[in-house]
Amino acid sequence: MIAENDIVFLDFWAAWCGPCRAFAPVFERASEAHPDIVFGKVDTDIERALAAAFQIRSIPTLMIFRAGILVFSQPGALNAPQLDQLIDAVRALDMDVVRAEIARADQEAEVVR
């Protein structure tokens, strides 16, 4: 799903989590308002291996991918204006600049090794 779509928002949550339940309607409304973005929910109780692969330590956690690159990851529930601001920021990213920054960081990491 991440590789096949330009923008993907993943909400890692669990049914017993109060902040997760509070964030759910905000996430749902955003998904309805932005049909060009993929909004997915990952129940961490059911998808334990997936949550572990993404190193989820706290829920809710929102992860955002753009062009297959993780561009945002943060635990905690957001309100609607905060989520709208994130959507606008992710749309505005210049992915050529992001890729160049990643390449530079990788080169610097190689020098340190």
Buried (B, 14 or more C-beta within 10 A) or exposed (E): EBEEBBBBBBBBBBEEBEBBBEBBEBBEEBBEEBEEBBBBBBBBEEBEEBBEEBEBEEBBBBBBBBBEEEBBBEEEBBEEEEBBEBBEEBEEBEEEEBEEEEEEEEEEEEEEE
